[in-house]
Amino acid sequence: MQQPVLDISVLIPLYNEDESLPELLQWIERVMLENKFSYEVLLVDDGSKDNSWKVIEQLQQKNKHIKGIRFRRNYGKSAALNVGFQHTIGRVVITMDADLQDSPDEIPELYAMIVEQGYDIVSGWKKKRYDPLTKTIPTKLFNWATRKMSGINNLHDFNCGLKSYHWEVVKNIEVYNEMHRYIPVIAKWAGYTKITEKVVQHRERKYGTTKFGLERFINGFLDLLTIFFVSKFGKKPMHFFGVLGTLSFFTGFIITCVLIGEKVYNSYKIIEQRSVTDMPLFYLALVLLIVGVQLFLAGFIGEMISRNANERNIYGIKQKVGFDN
């Protein structure tokens, strides 16, 4: 594992933010110089269609602390963060959005909470938001559901882009699909439990428009279910499918035995009875037996796959700037 060589890595995923980048980078540079931090700013261009990459190249020529990675197409924020985490070399990694809604003035305290107070993750909490009710109400429900399912009860804003991480955390987690909302949850289940939050300033968007719609809340809930089941049963799928399959098969088997016993008893007593195939319980038992076998086999196949899988997320990096190699 590569050891950190700088105090801070500022990681900024972006998509079509060419207007805000010069002001944001100038602001970050001022904060770093005032606090005498050794630092890098890593900009991950997630397939922007505007002049974002050209702006990054121009800024890098003026400031050698700036580095850039450009994707061939838009992969999403999770992919940008995952690739960025792999390339950071700072002792503390700070993520923020590129739209100027996150304040770089928060960086010194976020850094101190990791280095001096020993936290693994410090998540920003935009306690006062400048968003419409159509966004704030679903956000509150989303955060409440995430707290209940993850057990991280001291975070109020899981989706805040402004966070700081100890370098070991970002090197030992994988962020994929749309899981950037749940990085504290992923980190907790990876063994990094010293997680806290800090109230941060939320600023109104100065340039452009938001890249996220209401569908992100639906996708976010589905991703929460995914990460819950993957974290619990991803390495042991038989513990989930096998248990359900066994219960289903056992229930169907008991019903079948009852039907057979009743048939034998009525035949012995010469009692008139309906055909077994006319009984709804017969079909219920049949379905339970079949489903039980299928679930058990799904768990068994999942076990075989999990033992042999070598998963890799490959993203098409088109260009880099600011790296030595």
Beta strands, then each sheet from edge to edge (+ up, - down):
strand 1: 6-14
strand 2: 39-45
strand 3: 66-71
strand 4: 90-95
strand 5: 121-125
strand 6: 163-166
strand 7: 195-199
strand 8: 317-321
sheet 1: 7+ 5+ 6- 4+ 1+ 2+ 3+ 8-
end
